[in-house]
Amino acid sequence: MSTHPPGELPSYELELRAAEERKRLHTSLEELREQVHEKLDMTKNARQYVVPLSAAAALFSFVVAYAFAGIFTRH
């Protein structure tokens, strides 16, 4: 017969549940670390966004140069 009160779990079962929760938490933390590492990978981001960033920089340079040239021209 069991010596624990009704409605309560034995300590070994509580320890097993705690170990399972620690393992699940550890796995979740590892997944989160991998996701953060992927998002902050500068090499991957640079390769992925080099064309749009270059286009934006060229457009910005054109607008600034056009505005600057407009200061020195007569209308």
Phi, psi and omega in degrees: 000156181276145181258359180270152181294154179300140178089351179251148180267149176294155185298323181296324178291323176296321178295320178297317178296320179296319178296319177297318179295319177298317179296316179296318178295318178298317179297317179296320179294319178297318178297318179296318178299317179297317180296317179295317179300318179295318182292328184261010180287104186295321181297314180296316180295321179296317179295321184288324188247014183295319182291309179298322180292322177295318178296317179295319178294320179294317178297315178299316179297319179298314181296316180295317180295319179297317179294318179295318179292328180295335180293325187261003179253151180261146178251000000 
